[in-house]
Amino acid sequence: MSTPIHLPVIKVTVLEDRALVERGGDVVLPAGPQRLRVEGLSPLAVDRSLQAQLTGGTVAQARVSRIWKEKPREGARERKTELRRRVEDLEAEWKRAQADMQRLRARLEVVNVAHEDVLRAIAELSGVGRAKPESWHEQLETVRKESASTEEALRQSRKHVEVTRQRLVEAQATLAQGELPEPQLLTSAELEANHPSGGTVSLRVTYLVPCAVWRPAYRATLAPSENGETVALECEAVVWQRTEEEWKDVELLFSTSRPTLGASPPRLVEDWLRLRDKSEQEKHTVEVSVREEVIQTTGEGGASQTESMPGLDDGGEALTLRAPHRVTVPCDGEPHRVPLFQFRAPATSELIGYPEHSPLVHRVARFDNTGPSVLLAGPVDLVRSSGYVGRAQLKFTGVGERLKLGFGSEDTLRVARLVDSKQDTQRITGRRTRTHQVKLFLSNTGTRSEKVVLEERMPVSEVEAVEVKLLQDQTKPAPAKVSEDGIVRFELATPPRSQQELAFAYSVASSAKVAGL
């Protein structure tokens, strides 16, 4: 016989798509070998993940045991269910309907007897010469009306009895189905333990369960301060779990590790390299192509591809976050938010627009990650002094790294964009020059002056046969900065109720042997 023991859940580590549950507590054990049964485990517990630790003793074997047990019948409970009360009400109504039908039948028989008495009286009195036609006509009319009303009431009563009987049969069938014994799966951990001295010892059991998941979520608030502006960033963990066990007042940890992913060294295969001479066409042609290149960094302007990653983006290094207090997460499959940490950092904001993508001008704030941990990729709710302004995606950001967030658009600022391009080819050398001209129209319909930044881009050449050049004489006003990645930055001051025009031009020159442009 095994000794039943109940250990509460004291610690849960939620992984990307599962959870590591730890149960523990102090138990009193006798000395020597014995069998223990820890009850209350989740039916979804992974058998091979079960581990047990006993202080001062050993656990020779641990396995998960599952037993089906029938619940007590619903009808056997002292408290009546709503369905049983409905059956009892239908039974009483059916009995009353049958009694009313019997009463109407007896009344109809009395009316029929009265009709026969009237007819017999007419026959007897007519034979002796005492005819009363007016009185007989009145009596027959009264009996006929009474008979018709009674027959109609009897018909309605029979219909009511039949409908009530059908409802009663359906309710009884449903009640019988609901009172069938319901099987319940009881899961426990069977342990073969040995303690040399016995007494009060500490026992811990850990196991993995599926149907648990967590994702990071943030809330960023941009507010003015004495020295400028600040951003308050709150980090939370959103938890879902349907593990069939309650996590009540537990120590909660959140991990980005993937213990079930596994790793294996790559297979070594032959990779042959062969040399060949270029063809005549390849000697006189340079193949180039225009492609979109994303800057591979984190933090500000980060381009960590969270859309193509089926889970958490932790930058390639496993991370564990701990809830600052004990948490209760019910088993309902609903999202529950658990605060992790928060920090406030000084920020600098500016109005910036990307006319190539949108005619809107957004308020963008830049600040440093001064929090106690890295920021995982996840959604962030944006809040300003006016209230909630939208939701954005926060990229993976290291500690101390700078990041930027957009806090909505300014309704009074709009940018219109027009693009024109033309190509010239020299007849002698065959050199081609394509000129791109971009015109930007910035309007401010507000009542106050604003400083606005507009960013355009131009291609960057990686081969000597293609030359990209910014046309300074056709670019007005002069850009404030041109980055190595081809980002052209314009800084403008927009008076109230004004409109400005910007001109931006660049050329792409290539020799005659360049193909692909």
KEKE-467052 format. One line per field, with one value per residue (C-alpha): residue in one letter; x, y, z. Coordinates in steps of 0.001 Angstrom, whole numbers, plus 500000, padded with zeros to 6 digits. Example, Ala and Ser with C-alpha at 12.3 -4.5 7.8 and 13.67 -1.06 7.14 Angstrom:
minu c(A, S) $
xx c(512300, 513670) $
yy c(495500, 498940) $
zz c(507800, 507140) $
END
This chain:
minu c(M, S, T, P, I, H, L, P, V, I, K, V, T, V, L, E, D, R, A, L, V, E, R, G, G, D, V, V, L, P, A, G, P, Q, R, L, R, V, E, G, L, S, P, L, A, V, D, R, S, L, Q, A, Q, L, T, G, G, T, V, A, Q, A, R, V, S, R, I, W, K, E, K, P, R, E, G, A, R, E, R, K, T, E, L, R, R, R, V, E, D, L, E, A, E, W, K, R, A, Q, A, D, M, Q, R, L, R, A, R, L, E, V, V, N, V, A, H, E, D, V, L, R, A, I, A, E, L, S, G, V, G, R, A, K, P, E, S, W, H, E, Q, L, E, T, V, R, K, E, S, A, S, T, E, E, A, L, R, Q, S, R, K, H, V, E, V, T, R, Q, R, L, V, E, A, Q, A, T, L, A, Q, G, E, L, P, E, P, Q, L, L, T, S, A, E, L, E, A, N, H, P, S, G, G, T, V, S, L, R, V, T, Y, L, V, P, C, A, V, W, R, P, A, Y, R, A, T, L, A, P, S, E, N, G, E, T, V, A, L, E, C, E, A, V, V, W, Q, R, T, E, E, E, W, K, D, V, E, L, L, F, S, T, S, R, P, T, L, G, A, S, P, P, R, L, V, E, D, W, L, R, L, R, D, K, S, E, Q, E, K, H, T, V, E, V, S, V, R, E, E, V, I, Q, T, T, G, E, G, G, A, S, Q, T, E, S, M, P, G, L, D, D, G, G, E, A, L, T, L, R, A, P, H, R, V, T, V, P, C, D, G, E, P, H, R, V, P, L, F, Q, F, R, A, P, A, T, S, E, L, I, G, Y, P, E, H, S, P, L, V, H, R, V, A, R, F, D, N, T, G, P, S, V, L, L, A, G, P, V, D, L, V, R, S, S, G, Y, V, G, R, A, Q, L, K, F, T, G, V, G, E, R, L, K, L, G, F, G, S, E, D, T, L, R, V, A, R, L, V, D, S, K, Q, D, T, Q, R, I, T, G, R, R, T, R, T, H, Q, V, K, L, F, L, S, N, T, G, T, R, S, E, K, V, V, L, E, E, R, M, P, V, S, E, V, E, A, V, E, V, K, L, L, Q, D, Q, T, K, P, A, P, A, K, V, S, E, D, G, I, V, R, F, E, L, A, T, P, P, R, S, Q, Q, E, L, A, F, A, Y, S, V, A, S, S, A, K, V, A, G, L) $
xx c(500000, 501206, 500824, 498779, 500394, 499161, 501848, 500790, 502204, 504903, 506802, 506026, 508443, 506470, 508341, 507512, 504819, 504739, 505440, 507658, 505569, 507172, 505260, 506817, 506290, 507211, 505972, 506352, 507830, 508785, 512254, 513000, 511758, 508198, 505873, 504410, 501643, 501567, 497995, 496513, 498834, 497652, 496339, 498563, 501800, 504571, 505599, 509290, 509733, 508784, 511530, 511458, 513863, 513798, 516040, 518118, 516800, 516632, 513944, 514608, 511786, 509179, 506373, 503057, 499920, 496504, 493271, 489702, 487183, 483446, 481951, 478760, 475460, 474053, 470629, 472033, 473088, 470976, 470648, 468265, 469438, 467499, 466792, 465324, 463109, 461891, 461025, 459053, 457145, 456287, 455060, 452749, 451502, 450846, 448785, 446731, 446118, 444909, 442553, 441105, 440590, 438703, 436520, 435618, 434784, 432390, 430827, 430339, 428604, 426208, 425434, 424730, 422359, 420527, 420143, 418621, 416216, 414995, 414392, 412523, 410359, 409488, 408399, 406283, 404531, 403829, 402026, 399611, 398962, 400892, 403376, 405571, 407639, 409049, 410261, 411717, 413525, 415115, 416182, 417731, 419662, 421029, 422135, 423750, 425822, 426929, 427910, 429939, 431837, 432590, 433850, 436152, 437509, 438042, 439952, 442231, 442725, 443784, 446242, 447715, 448080, 449937, 452295, 453029, 453706, 456211, 458003, 458100, 459555, 462278, 463162, 463282, 465588, 467892, 467916, 468731, 471585, 472901, 472810, 474979, 478223, 480867, 484415, 487185, 490896, 492945, 496666, 499326, 503049, 504074, 507388, 509554, 511455, 513861, 514739, 517173, 515927, 512439, 510784, 509800, 511496, 511148, 509768, 509759, 508232, 508700, 507176, 506394, 502861, 501675, 498860, 500728, 502239, 503462, 504390, 505840, 503755, 504638, 503054, 504991, 503866, 505390, 505027, 506656, 509109, 511146, 514158, 512266, 510368, 510408, 509157, 507783, 507969, 506077, 506906, 504322, 504014, 500728, 500037, 497541, 497139, 494736, 496747, 493754, 495395, 495258, 498386, 497463, 499893, 502939, 506384, 506183, 509142, 509160, 511813, 512691, 514601, 513429, 514424, 512544, 514050, 517165, 520416, 522583, 525783, 525378, 526000, 529209, 528587, 530857, 530995, 532791, 534271, 535037, 536817, 535878, 536711, 534281, 532354, 532732, 529368, 530324, 533604, 531755, 528780, 528438, 525307, 523786, 520401, 518452, 517361, 515838, 518305, 517233, 519790, 520528, 520755, 518796, 517332, 516686, 515887, 516189, 515115, 514807, 512391, 509810, 507150, 509023, 509885, 507225, 507691, 509750, 512584, 515314, 518256, 519593, 520352, 518009, 516582, 514599, 512392, 510918, 507644, 508310, 505492, 503508, 500816, 497565, 496789, 493461, 493014, 490564, 492559, 492112, 495029, 496331, 498835, 501654, 503794, 507558, 509373, 509160, 511535, 511497, 514096, 514714, 513653, 513968, 511108, 510705, 508143, 509327, 507767, 508575, 506800, 507679, 505537, 502877, 501668, 501449, 503971, 504546, 505852, 508907, 510633, 514144, 515336, 517736, 516828, 517697, 515685, 517051, 516738, 516751, 513495, 512106, 510256, 506565, 503584, 503639, 500653, 501424, 500076, 500469, 499014, 495893, 495410, 495858, 497199, 497791, 499926, 503356, 505913, 508934, 512106, 514635, 516723, 519695, 520378, 521607, 520754, 518856, 515433, 512709, 508932, 506328, 503556, 500933, 500603, 499988, 496711, 497799, 500809, 500643, 503177, 502462, 505018, 505564, 508206, 509604, 512472, 514220, 517107, 519849, 522196, 525432, 525703, 529493, 530241, 526781, 526871, 523376, 522296, 518927, 517829, 515194, 513463, 511261, 509088, 507710, 504920, 504740, 501666, 500950, 497266, 497754, 498057, 501607, 505014, 506557, 509980, 509600, 512084, 511556, 513586, 513988, 516256, 518477, 520207, 523753, 526088, 528310, 530138, 532413, 530520, 527458, 527705, 524987, 525237, 523122, 522411, 523145, 522014, 518591, 518093, 516600, 516864, 520159, 519780, 520996, 522574, 523111, 523944, 526100, 522951, 521466, 519042, 518651, 517449, 515752, 515145, 512473, 510691, 507021, 505198, 501495, 499109, 501916, 503012, 506560, 508010, 511169, 513134, 515268, 517177, 519822, 521305, 522311, 525020, 526190, 528468, 527295, 528388, 526125, 523014, 520127, 519241) $
yy c(500000, 503488, 506446, 509295, 512735, 516094, 518612, 522134, 523869, 526239, 527220, 527336, 528158, 529038, 528290, 529232, 526567, 524580, 524923, 523279, 522732, 522154, 520779, 520671, 520578, 518924, 515383, 512951, 509615, 506497, 505031, 502535, 501939, 502885, 503774, 507267, 508609, 512345, 513178, 516067, 516160, 517484, 514767, 516386, 515756, 514423, 511013, 511121, 514586, 513499, 514036, 513757, 514864, 513804, 515537, 513051, 510121, 508656, 508118, 504894, 505208, 507789, 507307, 508914, 506901, 507581, 505977, 506491, 506967, 507556, 510675, 510302, 510469, 513949, 512838, 511282, 514650, 516207, 519478, 519144, 520297, 522655, 519833, 517581, 520414, 520899, 517182, 517352, 520437, 518736, 515632, 517755, 519679, 516441, 515064, 518272, 518138, 514526, 515451, 518350, 516015, 513489, 516298, 517473, 513918, 513548, 516922, 515861, 512680, 514758, 517021, 513981, 512540, 515893, 515889, 512394, 513496, 516424, 514176, 511619, 514378, 515650, 512162, 511478, 514859, 514915, 511537, 512841, 516148, 518414, 519839, 522821, 523596, 526914, 525488, 522423, 524570, 526621, 523529, 521885, 525069, 525280, 521634, 522048, 525097, 523372, 520242, 522236, 524228, 521103, 519203, 522139, 522335, 518564, 518788, 521516, 519509, 516402, 518503, 520019, 516544, 515270, 518278, 518037, 514311, 514906, 517611, 515331, 512442, 514699, 516115, 512626, 511410, 514400, 513866, 510193, 511066, 513732, 511393, 508793, 508181, 510616, 509225, 511325, 510895, 510973, 511524, 510951, 510382, 506960, 507160, 504419, 506263, 505271, 507345, 505923, 507814, 509102, 512128, 515404, 515738, 517940, 516370, 518045, 516800, 518501, 517712, 519340, 520124, 521429, 523939, 526816, 529789, 533318, 536374, 539766, 542936, 546562, 549912, 553088, 556496, 559685, 562641, 566063, 566657, 569507, 568801, 567812, 564542, 561108, 557670, 555294, 551715, 548930, 545314, 542581, 538890, 537669, 534072, 531517, 528067, 525116, 522495, 521283, 522438, 525729, 527810, 529480, 531830, 530390, 531684, 532412, 532493, 533147, 531588, 531847, 528557, 525698, 522463, 520264, 521871, 519747, 520287, 518118, 518841, 519436, 516563, 516749, 516541, 516980, 520471, 520562, 523790, 523940, 526597, 527516, 530264, 533127, 533234, 536132, 537533, 537347, 539164, 542138, 542197, 543110, 541626, 543818, 543867, 546301, 544824, 545973, 545579, 545757, 547084, 544198, 545819, 545786, 548650, 551800, 550887, 547229, 544681, 541494, 539422, 538506, 537882, 534862, 533480, 531163, 532203, 534441, 536576, 536633, 537578, 534014, 533815, 532131, 534502, 533978, 536674, 536423, 537896, 540221, 538687, 535470, 535064, 533140, 531986, 530134, 527308, 529024, 529617, 533392, 535864, 537052, 539912, 539647, 542765, 542123, 545456, 549084, 552021, 555684, 557159, 560645, 560885, 563169, 563340, 564822, 564989, 562810, 561739, 559084, 560349, 557232, 555124, 557463, 561074, 561284, 562873, 560952, 561853, 559633, 559373, 558018, 556786, 554282, 550957, 551713, 548772, 545751, 543402, 543247, 543989, 541070, 541641, 542162, 544529, 547861, 550070, 553739, 556411, 560190, 562937, 562845, 559129, 555914, 556592, 553125, 550009, 549300, 546491, 546687, 545103, 543167, 545711, 545092, 546795, 550355, 550220, 553070, 552485, 554558, 554393, 556267, 557868, 558524, 561061, 564820, 565634, 569143, 567961, 566268, 565403, 564890, 563212, 563300, 561222, 561704, 559872, 560080, 558257, 559534, 557338, 558571, 557473, 557023, 555308, 553860, 555138, 555351, 557920, 557681, 560767, 560513, 563701, 563764, 566697, 566936, 569264, 569775, 571554, 572734, 573521, 574098, 577315, 576823, 576398, 572911, 571454, 568561, 565987, 564302, 561283, 560022, 557311, 556771, 553591, 552716, 551133, 548172, 547915, 550378, 550069, 551764, 555277, 556861, 560612, 563140, 566146, 569057, 571769, 570141, 569328, 572291, 572909, 571188, 568014, 568078, 564628, 561810, 558481, 555718, 553662, 556284, 557909, 561617, 563736, 567121, 569318, 571979, 574651, 574927, 578156, 577909, 577570, 577247, 574994, 574232, 572561, 570423, 569085, 565970, 564463, 561799, 560048, 556437, 556169, 552862, 551832, 550087, 546652, 546784, 544612, 544310, 547953) $
zz c(500000, 499178, 501526, 499945, 500169, 498911, 497959, 496892, 493827, 495085, 491929, 488205, 485399, 482274, 479047, 475490, 475029, 478281, 482003, 484622, 487764, 491150, 494115, 497543, 501278, 504560, 505222, 508134, 507074, 509030, 508702, 505954, 502412, 501585, 498736, 498469, 496280, 495572, 494546, 492621, 489606, 486276, 483902, 481238, 483161, 480914, 482262, 481385, 482916, 486463, 489055, 492859, 495600, 499254, 501796, 503757, 501736, 498260, 495648, 493766, 491264, 490235, 487760, 486850, 487653, 486125, 487349, 486126, 488928, 488680, 490184, 492331, 490484, 490221, 491387, 494564, 495947, 498669, 496779, 493853, 490498, 488265, 485823, 488533, 489781, 486213, 485957, 489199, 488016, 484712, 486544, 488711, 485670, 483779, 486682, 486865, 483123, 483359, 486221, 484182, 481228, 483414, 484820, 481304, 480238, 483183, 482350, 478714, 479857, 482015, 479040, 476850, 479500, 479661, 475884, 475993, 478784, 476692, 473683, 475822, 477342, 473861, 472780, 475882, 476020, 472304, 472621, 475268, 473494, 475793, 473235, 474209, 471091, 472271, 475590, 473881, 471322, 474109, 476078, 472997, 472146, 475702, 475664, 472228, 473323, 476501, 474582, 472002, 474650, 476667, 473625, 472687, 476242, 476238, 472925, 474311, 477492, 475531, 473516, 476695, 478235, 475150, 474998, 478731, 478408, 475583, 477556, 480579, 478558, 477110, 480522, 482072, 479280, 479771, 483516, 483099, 480769, 483136, 486111, 484436, 486317, 485007, 484877, 486394, 485666, 488867, 488311, 490938, 491259, 492575, 494463, 495943, 498671, 501412, 504464, 507025, 510106, 509243, 510724, 509125, 505739, 502672, 499477, 496055, 492798, 489401, 486020, 482687, 481473, 478084, 477477, 479139, 477341, 478042, 475990, 477012, 476787, 477475, 478215, 477370, 478654, 477216, 479577, 479951, 482788, 484232, 481995, 478866, 478494, 480094, 479084, 481719, 480446, 482229, 481395, 481972, 481206, 479726, 480829, 479517, 481052, 480727, 482606, 484692, 487929, 489811, 490312, 493583, 495322, 493534, 492700, 488976, 486576, 482845, 480639, 476952, 476876, 474682, 476436, 473962, 470877, 470983, 469150, 466950, 465018, 461293, 458940, 456948, 453227, 450246, 448802, 445460, 444118, 440430, 438349, 434823, 432399, 431887, 428668, 426268, 427348, 431042, 430353, 428915, 431320, 435018, 436556, 439262, 441000, 443131, 446454, 449715, 452571, 456205, 458671, 461029, 464464, 467681, 469663, 467630, 464062, 464976, 462424, 464403, 462332, 464976, 462314, 460959, 464386, 465896, 469498, 471739, 470370, 473027, 470831, 470827, 474567, 477042, 479645, 482841, 484383, 487874, 489088, 492059, 494121, 494326, 491706, 491280, 487731, 487366, 484877, 482521, 479343, 479682, 479502, 482869, 483115, 485642, 486295, 486013, 486248, 485232, 484803, 483868, 481510, 480083, 476450, 473455, 470986, 467531, 464778, 461940, 458664, 456076, 452944, 450959, 453310, 454721, 454458, 458274, 460614, 463853, 467294, 467843, 471226, 471822, 475210, 476778, 478311, 481930, 483240, 485100, 482119, 478364, 476580, 474622, 471399, 471994, 471649, 473470, 474292, 473679, 476031, 475994, 478151, 475955, 476622, 474682, 471173, 469735, 469770, 468304, 468244, 470507, 469137, 471175, 473115, 475392, 478721, 478144, 474457, 472855, 471357, 469765, 469803, 467804, 469861, 467229, 464439, 464503, 462784, 461757, 459707, 456307, 453612, 449905, 447632, 443868, 442050, 438541, 436853, 433500, 431829, 429502, 427455, 425888, 422298, 422226, 425510, 426166, 429769, 431269, 433824, 435553, 437482, 440223, 441310, 444398, 445413, 448936, 450079, 453855, 455242, 458768, 459393, 463124, 465078, 466366, 464808, 464717, 463980, 461563, 460299, 456933, 455878, 452327, 451039, 448067, 446878, 447898, 445351, 446248, 442888, 441109, 437844, 439398, 440851, 442986, 443555, 445412, 443182, 445492, 443055, 442632, 446347, 448196, 451036, 451721, 453809, 457384, 457127, 454643, 456323, 454909, 454372, 452042, 454508, 453681, 456612, 456284, 459338, 458824, 460824, 459827, 460740, 461586, 458641, 456112, 453255, 452144, 449101, 449143, 446198, 446456, 443527, 442961, 439957, 439271, 436594, 435156, 432330, 429196, 430434, 433508, 433226, 435637, 436274) $
END
